[in-house]
């Protein structure tokens, strides 16, 4: 036989063998993976490795080995210099983290760059730098704002500190004889002005205080109403414990009068020029003038409350109501023409958009049994200046959690069942650039393989108790984790665990469990929920909300957010950092290691019902008056709850020695959150695709339940296009009902997902 004929015969033989093997595997999967619940059989010959549950001793070992001193040292190093997105320092942080992960035993590390549109102020030519001026009637400068925040502690005396600015502000040089105070710059604030004053802000400059809603929504509302420009300031009521006389940084954690909150005012998430698609080298990019970029159209500039007080001293007009007054020792007025006739206020903004590279970095621990199932832990790396709280407190904790897990893997004491991926995101502060671009690039992988996304934007903003924002299925998992972690305040003997203190500080309505807040678009979880449909959570230790009536931690996004502030005022001993890390690590371990993914879908059913009842209380009468049968929504949620109960029985009785049956159940659990994703998106917001949970259209920081319906009916009555808007609402109501029905089908037995129709 010729060599060629021998090769042909060998090839045919191998092909036959491969076909037989494939047939046998297919039959096994068909028999044992997709079957009726009534089948009675036992599968034999399966290695215990594939069906063993998590080792309970690993949980304690991971948590016990998380070290506060290590976290403190990491934070000191991370905050030594500014690390603004798109700069050399930003890239260095990504490279340093990659090297760290290699050194502590992670299996693989990657860096992924994206070419995105970022935004920077002028920093070299003082004659062009961002500034506010007041001119007298002769055109002479009577006052001008400082270019930089002053140095209050030697640790701030570093190069490359970016001056205060609002990223993506439109550049411009605008002036007006009028300055109008608009409180927080919300829709309801402008409504108050329209109904109670004769002030028209068209062609004027407005002054708004930070707080209540996302700063980008403040700029957008001013733009919609025809303002020439907007000035944003941090009022001491929200940032200095209600008084400008409060002891402040560098002596305490409160914001000094010069402290200024930087931040993006872009209303989208991800690269503005490549919406919906990754910002790779070959990506098609919109022109910046394209309305789909959602870039701001008016100048916007942030100031401290010392500057705000000066500007208010030039303002005229009636006094504002008590609810509009802040903590400055000055009379708050609506404003209008400045006190002195012919005087003007001017805003000069040179901020410019430019394309830059930003970098994500990943560290991977491969799963031992299910390497194709991912539990993702993420924190962003970029900061406006030193970023000791946002984000580097979270980065420091992520390093320590990864060190502990990596060392266990390297020593062969443990390897998780599923893959764990640590994610360091680039350019989050510019509105979630790195994470969104990565999700857009790998959305199909994530949709098929990811279990959950666990975010820690920052580890702490206070030292009182835990605060959690999450989608419903994360609820039971985080409750279980917090019951295992000791209360870091060892002087507080009343509450033994993090759970106990959390329940005391943030109880839900019936005080039976801690309250879990919804997720808006305030951090890197956003794309994972809205684009990939992943269960998501954000961890944070916070301050006492009853004691401090403040908008956020006071030094937020200012130059004074330094290692000194954290080390001396906010978390001495780094005990709260450690507790945050322990909870984060335990949630990750549980999701990565448990044989059956430990989500309780009943939590979703409860939240869905709560959302329907809230919608009915707020808008039910309006919906029924306009022909929408809200009873259908109650019926749909009741059917969902019934199917959840049936599914849970199958989870409880699944043959845990049958890896195919377990995998089948786990796949259904993973699909649950995805079932509420609509590829068409919400009305008018095609990239917000979660039907049940999404950010509010008037406040990107806040979460709304049934956002398409709530947004659609916002101020709908009496509008010029009321009839058209009602048709949009009615169509979306139908989409909501269909989506809930689709979610129900994912929970049914996999071979019986289509119920019989009535009468058939």
C-alpha positions in Angstrom: 0.0 0.0 0.0 1.4 3.4 -1.0 2.2 5.9 1.8 -0.6 8.2 0.5 -3.2 5.4 0.7 -1.9 4.5 4.3 -2.4 8.2 5.3 -5.9 8.2 3.8 -6.8 5.0 5.6 -5.4 6.3 8.9 -7.4 9.6 8.5 -10.6 7.8 7.8 -10.1 5.6 10.9 -9.5 8.6 13.1 -12.6 10.3 11.7 -14.7 7.3 12.5 -13.4 7.1 16.1 -13.9 10.9 16.6 -17.5 10.5 15.3 -18.2 7.7 17.7 -16.7 9.6 20.7 -18.7 12.7 19.7 -21.9 10.6 19.5 -21.4 9.1 22.9 -20.7 12.5 24.5 -23.7 14.0 22.8 -25.9 11.1 24.1 -24.5 11.5 27.7 -25.3 15.3 27.7 -28.7 14.7 26.2 -29.5 12.0 28.7 -28.0 13.5 31.8 -27.9 17.2 31.2 -31.3 17.8 29.6 -33.9 15.5 31.1 -37.2 15.5 32.7 -37.3 16.0 36.4 -39.3 12.8 36.7 -36.4 10.7 35.4 -35.0 8.4 38.1 -31.4 7.4 37.6 -28.0 7.7 39.0 -24.9 8.5 37.1 -21.7 6.6 38.0 -18.0 6.9 37.3 -17.8 10.7 38.0 -14.7 11.9 39.8 -15.5 13.5 43.2 -13.6 16.5 42.0 -16.4 17.5 39.7 -19.2 17.3 42.3 -17.5 18.3 45.6 -18.7 21.5 47.3 -16.5 24.3 48.7 -14.0 23.6 51.5 -15.4 25.7 54.4 -12.0 26.2 56.0 -10.8 28.2 53.0 -13.3 31.0 53.8 -11.7 31.6 57.2 -8.2 31.3 55.8 -8.8 34.0 53.1 -10.5 36.4 55.5 -7.9 35.9 58.3 -5.0 36.6 56.1 -6.2 39.9 54.8 -3.8 42.3 56.5 -4.5 46.0 57.4 -0.9 47.0 57.4 -0.4 45.7 53.9 -3.4 47.7 52.7 -2.1 50.9 54.4 1.3 50.5 52.7 -0.3 49.9 49.3 -2.4 53.0 49.7 0.6 55.1 50.6 2.4 54.0 47.4 -0.7 54.4 45.2 -1.3 58.0 46.3 2.3 59.3 46.2 1.6 61.1 42.9 -1.4 62.2 40.9 -2.6 59.6 38.4 -5.1 61.2 36.0 -6.5 59.0 33.2 -4.6 59.1 30.0 -1.3 60.2 31.5 2.0 58.4 32.0 1.2 58.0 35.7 -2.0 56.3 34.8 -0.2 53.8 32.6 2.4 53.2 35.3 -0.3 52.2 37.8 -1.6 49.6 35.3 1.9 48.2 34.7 2.7 48.2 38.4 -0.5 46.3 39.2 0.2 43.8 36.4 3.7 43.1 37.9 2.2 42.8 41.4 -0.3 40.2 40.2 2.5 38.2 38.6 4.5 38.3 41.8 1.7 37.0 44.1 0.9 33.9 42.0 -2.0 34.8 39.7 -2.0 32.5 36.6 -2.2 35.1 33.9 -2.2 38.9 33.5 -3.3 41.1 30.6 -3.3 44.8 29.7 -5.9 46.0 27.2 -5.7 49.5 25.8 -8.5 51.6 24.4 -8.3 54.8 22.3 -11.0 57.0 23.9 -12.0 60.7 23.9 -10.8 62.3 27.2 -10.8 65.9 28.3 -8.2 68.2 29.9 -7.9 71.9 30.9 -5.2 74.2 29.8 -2.3 74.1 32.3 0.6 76.0 30.8 -0.7 79.4 29.6 -2.3 81.3 32.5 -4.0 83.7 30.1 -6.0 80.8 28.8 -6.6 78.7 31.9 -10.1 78.2 33.2 -11.2 81.1 35.4 -14.1 83.2 36.6 -14.0 87.0 36.5 -16.2 89.9 37.7 -16.0 93.2 35.8 -17.2 96.6 36.7 -19.2 98.9 34.4 -15.9 100.3 33.0 -14.7 96.8 32.0 -12.1 96.6 34.7 -11.5 93.3 36.5 -12.8 93.6 40.1 -12.3 90.0 41.1 -11.0 86.7 39.6 -10.9 83.2 40.9 -7.6 81.3 41.7 -6.2 78.9 39.2 -5.3 76.2 41.7 -6.3 75.0 45.1 -3.6 76.2 47.6 -1.3 73.7 49.3 -2.5 73.0 52.8 -0.2 70.1 53.7 3.3 69.3 52.3 2.1 66.0 51.0 0.1 67.9 48.3 3.2 69.7 47.0 3.6 67.5 43.9 3.8 68.2 40.2 1.1 67.3 37.7 -1.8 68.3 39.9 -4.6 69.2 37.4 -6.4 72.4 38.3 -10.1 72.1 39.0 -12.2 71.5 35.9 -15.3 69.7 34.7 -14.3 67.2 32.0 -16.1 67.5 28.7 -17.2 71.1 29.4 -17.7 72.9 26.2 -14.9 75.4 25.7 -16.0 79.1 25.6 -15.7 82.6 26.9 -19.1 83.8 28.0 -20.3 86.7 30.1 -23.5 88.0 31.4 -24.9 90.9 33.5 -27.0 88.3 35.3 -26.0 85.5 37.7 -28.9 83.3 38.9 -28.9 80.8 41.8 -30.7 77.6 40.9 -30.3 75.5 44.1 -29.2 72.0 43.0 -30.1 72.6 39.4 -32.7 69.8 39.3 -35.9 69.8 37.2 -37.9 70.6 40.3 -35.7 73.6 41.1 -36.3 75.1 37.7 -40.0 74.3 38.0 -40.0 76.3 41.3 -38.3 79.2 39.7 -40.9 79.2 36.8 -43.8 79.0 39.2 -42.7 81.3 41.9 -40.5 84.0 40.3 -40.4 85.9 37.0 -36.7 84.8 36.4 -35.9 83.5 33.0 -32.4 82.0 32.8 -32.1 82.1 29.0 -28.8 83.8 28.1 -27.7 84.0 31.7 -25.1 82.3 33.8 -26.4 80.0 36.6 -24.9 79.0 39.9 -25.8 75.6 41.3 -24.6 73.6 44.3 -23.3 70.1 44.1 -25.5 67.3 45.6 -28.7 65.4 45.1 -28.1 64.5 41.4 -25.2 63.8 39.0 -23.3 67.0 38.0 -23.8 66.2 34.3 -27.5 66.3 34.8 -27.1 69.8 36.3 -25.2 71.0 33.2 -27.8 69.4 30.9 -30.8 71.0 32.7 -29.1 74.4 32.4 -28.3 73.8 28.8 -31.9 72.8 28.0 -33.2 76.0 29.5 -30.9 78.2 27.5 -28.2 79.2 30.1 -24.9 80.5 28.7 -22.9 78.7 31.3 -23.0 77.0 34.7 -20.9 77.3 37.8 -20.9 74.4 40.3 -19.9 74.7 43.9 -19.6 72.5 47.0 -21.8 74.1 49.7 -20.6 73.6 53.4 -24.1 72.2 54.2 -23.2 69.1 52.1 -19.4 69.1 52.5 -18.4 70.8 55.8 -21.0 69.6 58.3 -23.4 72.4 57.6 -21.1 75.3 58.5 -18.2 77.1 57.0 -16.8 77.4 60.5 -16.3 73.6 60.9 -12.8 72.4 61.5 -11.6 71.3 58.1 -8.7 69.6 56.3 -5.8 69.5 57.1 -7.1 69.2 60.7 -10.2 67.1 60.0 -12.0 65.3 57.1 -14.2 68.2 56.1 -13.7 70.2 53.0 -11.9 73.6 53.3 -13.3 76.6 51.5 -10.7 76.2 48.7 -11.5 72.5 48.1 -13.0 72.0 44.7 -14.8 68.9 43.3 -13.6 67.9 39.8 -15.6 65.6 37.7 -17.1 64.6 34.4 -20.3 66.1 33.1 -20.6 63.7 30.1 -24.0 62.0 30.3 -23.2 58.8 28.5 -21.0 55.9 29.6 -18.0 54.8 27.7 -16.2 56.5 24.8 -18.5 59.3 23.4 -17.2 58.7 19.8 -17.9 54.9 19.7 -21.3 54.4 21.5 -22.2 50.7 21.8 -18.9 49.5 20.3 -15.3 49.2 21.7 -12.9 52.0 21.0 -10.3 50.0 19.2 -8.0 51.2 16.5 -10.4 50.1 13.7 -13.5 51.5 15.3 -15.7 53.9 13.4 -15.9 57.2 15.3 -18.5 59.9 15.4 -17.7 63.5 14.9 -17.7 65.4 18.2 -20.5 67.6 16.9 -22.8 64.6 16.4 -25.7 64.7 18.9 -25.3 61.0 19.5 -22.1 61.8 21.4 -24.2 63.4 24.2 -21.3 65.9 24.8 -22.2 69.1 26.7 -22.8 72.3 24.8 -22.2 75.0 27.4 -19.2 76.0 29.5 -19.2 74.5 33.1 -16.7 75.2 35.9 -16.4 74.0 39.5 -15.5 76.2 42.5 -15.1 75.9 46.2 -17.5 77.5 48.7 -15.1 80.3 49.4 -15.4 81.4 45.8 -19.1 80.8 45.9 -19.5 83.1 48.8 -17.7 85.9 47.0 -19.9 85.4 43.9 -23.0 85.5 46.1 -21.9 88.8 47.5 -22.3 90.4 44.1 -25.8 88.9 43.6 -29.1 90.8 43.9 -32.7 89.6 44.0 -35.1 88.2 46.6 -34.1 85.8 49.3 -34.6 82.2 48.5 -36.8 79.8 50.6 -35.3 77.9 53.5 -35.0 74.7 51.5 -32.7 76.5 49.0 -30.3 77.9 51.7 -27.0 76.2 52.4 -24.4 76.6 55.1 -22.6 79.8 54.0 -22.8 82.8 56.3 -24.4 85.0 53.7 -27.9 85.7 52.4 -28.9 83.3 49.7 -30.6 85.2 46.8 -32.2 84.2 43.5 -30.0 86.7 41.8 -30.5 88.3 38.4 -28.6 91.4 37.4 -25.5 91.9 39.6 -25.9 94.4 42.5 -23.8 97.1 40.7 -25.4 98.3 37.5 -23.4 97.3 34.4 -21.2 94.8 36.2 -20.7 91.5 34.5 -19.6 87.9 35.3 -17.4 86.0 32.9 -16.5 82.4 32.6 -13.4 81.5 30.5 -13.1 77.8 29.8 -10.3 76.3 27.7 -11.0 72.7 28.4 -10.5 70.6 25.3 -11.3 67.1 24.3 -8.6 64.9 22.9 -8.1 61.2 22.1 -5.8 59.3 24.5 -5.0 55.7 25.4 -6.4 54.3 28.6 -5.5 50.9 30.0 -7.3 48.1 31.7 -5.3 45.5 33.6 -6.5 42.0 34.5 -5.2 39.2 36.8 -6.7 35.7 36.4 -7.0 32.7 38.7 -8.2 29.9 36.5 -11.0 27.7 37.8 -10.2 24.1 38.5 -13.5 22.6 37.3 -15.4 25.3 35.5 -12.7 27.6 34.0 -15.3 28.9 31.5 -17.4 30.5 34.3 -16.1 33.9 35.6 -16.4 35.8 38.8 -15.1 39.3 38.2 -13.8 41.7 40.9 -13.2 45.3 39.7 -11.9 48.7 40.8 -10.7 51.6 38.7 -7.2 53.0 38.8 -7.5 56.6 37.6 -8.0 59.5 40.0 -8.6 63.2 39.5 -5.6 64.0 41.7 -4.2 61.7 44.5 -7.4 59.7 44.9 -6.7 58.3 48.3 -10.4 57.4 48.8 -11.7 57.3 45.2 -10.4 55.0 43.9 -7.1 54.0 45.6 -8.7 52.8 48.8 -10.4 50.1 46.7 -7.2 49.5 44.7 -5.3 48.8 47.9 -7.9 46.4 49.1 -8.0 44.6 45.7 -4.3 44.2 45.8 -4.5 42.6 49.3 -7.4 40.2 48.4 -5.6 39.1 45.2 -2.3 38.6 47.2 -4.1 36.3 49.7 -5.9 34.3 47.0 -2.8 34.2 44.7 -0.6 32.8 47.5 -3.2 30.1 48.3 -3.2 29.0 44.6 0.6 29.2 44.4 1.0 27.0 47.5 -1.5 24.5 46.1 -3.7 24.9 49.1 -6.7 26.1 47.1 -7.9 26.7 43.6 -11.5 28.0 43.1 -14.0 25.9 41.1 -14.7 28.8 38.8 -12.3 31.4 37.3 -11.7 34.6 39.3 -10.7 37.7 37.3 -9.4 40.8 39.0 -10.0 43.9 36.9 -8.3 47.3 37.1 -10.2 49.8 35.0 -8.9 52.8 33.2 -10.6 56.2 32.9 -13.6 55.5 35.1 -13.7 59.1 36.3 -14.4 60.3 32.7 -17.6 58.1 32.8 -16.6 54.5 32.9 -14.4 54.4 29.8 -12.3 51.3 30.4 -15.0 49.0 31.8 -17.6 50.0 29.2 -15.3 49.5 26.3 -14.2 46.1 27.6 -17.8 45.0 28.1 -18.6 46.2 24.6 -15.7 44.2 23.2 -16.4 41.0 25.1 -20.1 41.2 25.7 -20.8 37.8 24.1 -18.2 36.1 26.2 -19.5 37.7 29.4 -23.2 37.0 28.5 -22.4 33.3 28.1 -19.8 32.8 30.8 -19.8 35.4 33.6 -21.5 34.7 37.0 -21.3 38.1 38.5 -19.5 41.4 38.7 -18.3 42.6 42.1 -17.3 46.3 42.2 -15.4 48.3 44.8 -15.1 51.8 43.5 -13.6 52.7 46.9 -13.3 50.7 50.0 -14.3 53.5 52.4 -16.0 56.9 52.6 -16.3 56.7 56.3 -15.8 54.3 59.3 -19.3 53.6 60.6 -20.9 50.8 58.7 -21.1 48.9 55.4 -23.2 50.3 52.6 -24.2 48.0 49.7 -25.7 48.8 46.3 -26.7 45.7 44.3 -29.0 43.9 42.0 -31.5 41.6 43.8 -29.8 38.2 43.5 -26.7 39.5 45.3 -28.7 40.0 48.4 -28.5 36.6 50.2 -24.8 36.2 49.2 -23.7 39.4 50.8 -25.9 38.9 53.9 -24.1 35.5 54.4 -20.7 37.1 53.9 -21.3 39.9 56.4 -22.4 37.5 59.1 -18.9 36.0 58.9 -16.9 39.2 59.2 -16.4 40.8 62.6 -17.3 44.4 63.3 -14.1 46.3 62.7 -14.9 48.7 65.5 -13.8 46.7 68.6 -15.1 49.4 70.9 -18.6 48.8 69.7 -19.5 45.7 71.7 -23.2 45.9 70.9 -22.7 44.6 67.4 -20.5 41.6 66.9 -20.5 41.3 63.1 -20.5 43.6 60.1 -24.0 42.3 59.4 -25.2 43.3 62.9 -24.0 46.9 62.6 -25.3 47.2 59.1 -28.7 46.0 60.2 -28.7 48.6 62.9 -27.5 51.5 60.7 -29.5 50.7 57.5 -32.5 48.5 58.2 -35.1 47.8 55.5 -38.7 49.0 55.9 -39.7 46.2 58.3 -36.3 46.2 60.0 -35.8 42.5 59.3 -32.7 42.8 57.1 -30.1 45.5 56.1 -31.3 47.8 53.3 -29.6 47.3 49.9 -29.7 50.2 47.6 -30.1 50.2 43.8 -27.3 50.7 41.3 -27.3 53.7 39.0 -24.4 54.5 36.6 -22.0 55.9 39.3 -19.3 53.3 38.8 -18.0 50.5 36.7 -20.8 48.1 37.4 -23.0 50.0 34.9 -22.1 48.3 31.6 -22.1 44.9 33.2 -25.7 45.4 34.2 -27.0 47.4 31.2 -25.1 45.7 28.4 -24.3 42.2 29.6 -27.1 41.6 32.2 -24.8 40.4 35.0 -25.8 40.4 38.7 -23.7 43.2 40.2 -22.8 44.7 43.5 -20.8 47.7 44.9 -19.1 47.5 48.4 -18.3 50.5 50.6 -17.8 51.4 54.2 -19.6 54.6 54.9 -20.2 57.3 57.6 -23.1 57.7 59.9 -25.8 59.1 57.7 -27.9 60.2 60.7 -25.1 62.1 62.2 -23.6 63.6 59.0 -26.2 65.1 56.6 -23.7 65.4 53.8 -23.8 64.6 50.1 -20.7 62.4 50.1 -17.4 62.2 51.9 -16.4 65.8 52.1 -13.0 65.8 50.3 -14.6 64.1 47.2 -12.6 64.7 44.0 -10.6 67.5 45.5 -6.8 67.9 45.7 -7.1 67.3 49.5 -8.2 63.6 49.1 -4.8 62.4 50.3 -3.2 59.5 52.2 -3.0 61.9 55.2 -6.8 62.3 55.2 -7.4 58.5 55.2 -4.6 57.6 57.6 -5.3 60.3 60.2 -9.0 61.0 60.0 -11.1 58.4 58.1 -9.8 55.0 59.0 -7.0 54.9 61.5 -5.5 51.4 61.6 -7.3 50.6 58.3 -9.7 48.3 60.0 -12.7 49.3 57.8 -10.6 48.7 54.7 -9.9 45.2 56.0 -13.5 44.6 56.7 -14.6 45.8 53.2 -12.0 43.4 51.7 -13.1 40.5 53.8 -16.7 40.9 52.7 -15.7 41.3 49.1 -13.4 38.3 49.2 -16.0 36.1 50.9 -18.7 37.0 48.3 -16.2 36.2 45.5 -15.1 32.9 47.1 -18.7 31.8 47.6 -19.7 32.5 44.0 -16.5 31.0 42.6 -16.4 27.9 44.9 -19.9 26.7 45.6 -21.1 23.7 43.7 -24.5 25.4 43.1 -24.2 29.1 42.5 -25.6 30.5 45.8 -28.1 33.1 44.3 -31.6 33.1 45.7 -34.0 34.0 42.9 -36.7 34.5 45.4 -34.9 37.8 46.2 -35.6 38.8 42.6 -39.2 38.0 42.9 -39.6 40.0 46.0 -37.8 43.0 44.5 -39.9 42.8 41.4 -43.1 42.8 43.4 -41.9 45.8 45.5 -41.2 47.6 42.2 -44.7 47.0 40.9 -46.2 48.2 44.1 -44.1 51.4 44.1 -45.0 52.0 40.5 -48.7 51.6 41.3 -48.5 53.9 44.3 -46.8 56.7 42.3 -48.2 56.3 38.8 -50.9 53.7 38.9 -53.9 56.0 38.8 -52.4 58.0 36.0 -51.7 54.8 34.0 -55.3 53.5 34.5 -56.8 56.8 33.5 -55.0 56.4 30.2 -56.0 52.9 29.5 -53.1 50.9 30.8 -54.2 47.8 32.7 -51.9 47.7 35.7 -53.5 44.4 36.9 -51.6 42.7 34.1 -48.3 43.7 35.7 -49.4 42.3 39.0 -50.5 39.0 37.3 -47.1 38.8 35.6 -45.2 39.2 38.8 -47.4 36.7 40.5 -46.7 34.1 37.8 -43.0 34.9 38.1 -43.1 34.4 41.9 -44.8 31.0 41.4 -42.3 29.9 38.8 -39.4 31.0 41.1 -40.9 28.8 43.9 -41.1 25.8 41.6 -37.5 26.4 40.4 -36.2 26.7 43.9 -37.6 23.2 44.7 -35.6 21.8 41.8 -32.5 23.6 43.1 -33.0 22.1 46.6 -33.5 18.6 45.3 -31.0 18.5 42.4 -28.8 15.5 42.4 -25.6 17.1 43.5 -23.6 14.0 42.5 -24.6 14.6 38.9 -22.4 17.3 37.3 -24.7 17.6 34.3 -27.7 18.3 36.4 -25.8 20.8 38.5 -24.5 22.5 35.5 -28.0 22.8 34.0 -29.3 24.4 37.2 -26.4 26.8 37.4 -26.9 27.8 33.8 -30.5 28.7 34.5 -29.5 30.7 37.6 -26.9 32.6 35.5 -29.5 33.4 32.8 -31.9 35.0 35.2 -30.5 38.5 35.2 -29.9 38.3 31.4 -33.6 37.6 30.9 -34.4 41.2 31.7 -32.2 42.6 29.0 -34.0 44.0 26.0 -31.7 44.4 22.9 -33.7 47.4 21.8 -33.0 49.2 25.0 -35.3 51.6 26.8 -37.3 54.2 24.9 -34.9 56.9 23.8 -32.0 55.2 25.5 -31.0 52.2 23.3 -27.8 51.5 25.4 -29.7 51.2 28.6 -31.1 47.7 28.1 -32.3 46.4 31.5 -36.1 46.6 31.7 -36.4 46.5 35.5 -33.4 48.4 36.7 -31.5 51.4 35.2 -30.4 54.8 36.1 -32.9 57.7 36.2 -33.0 59.8 33.1 -32.8 63.0 35.3 -30.1 61.7 37.7 -27.5 59.2 36.4 -26.4 58.4 40.0 -29.8 57.1 41.0 -31.5 53.8 40.1 -35.1 53.6 39.0 -37.3 50.5 38.9 -39.2 50.1 35.6 -37.2 53.1 34.3 -38.8 53.1 30.8 -42.2 53.5 32.3 -41.2 56.0 35.0 -39.2 58.2 32.6 -41.9 58.0 29.9 -44.5 59.4 32.3 -42.3 62.1 33.8 -44.3 65.3 33.5 -46.4 63.8 30.7 -49.7 65.5 31.4 -50.3 68.8 29.7 -47.3 68.5 27.3 -47.5 69.4 23.7 -46.8 65.8 22.6 -48.8 64.0 25.3 -50.6 61.7 23.0 -47.4 60.6 21.2 -45.7 60.0 24.6 -48.6 57.8 25.8 -48.3 55.6 22.8 -44.6 55.1 23.7 -45.5 54.3 27.3 -48.1 51.8 26.2 -45.7 50.1 23.8 -43.1 49.8 26.6 -45.6 48.5 29.0 -46.2 45.6 26.6 -42.4 45.1 26.4 -42.2 44.9 30.2 -44.9 42.2 30.3 -43.2 40.2 27.6 -39.9 40.5 29.3 -41.2 39.1 32.6 -42.9 36.3 30.7 -39.5 35.6 29.0 -37.8 35.5 32.3 -40.4 33.0 33.6 -39.6 30.7 30.7 -35.9 30.6 31.6 -36.8 29.1 35.0 -39.0 26.2 33.7 -37.7 22.7 33.2 -35.3 23.0 30.3 -37.2 20.6 28.1 -40.6 22.1 29.0 -40.1 25.8 28.8 -43.2 26.3 26.6 -46.4 25.9 28.6 -49.5 24.6 27.0 -52.0 27.2 25.9 -55.4 27.3 27.5 -57.8 24.8 26.0 -55.1 22.8 24.1 
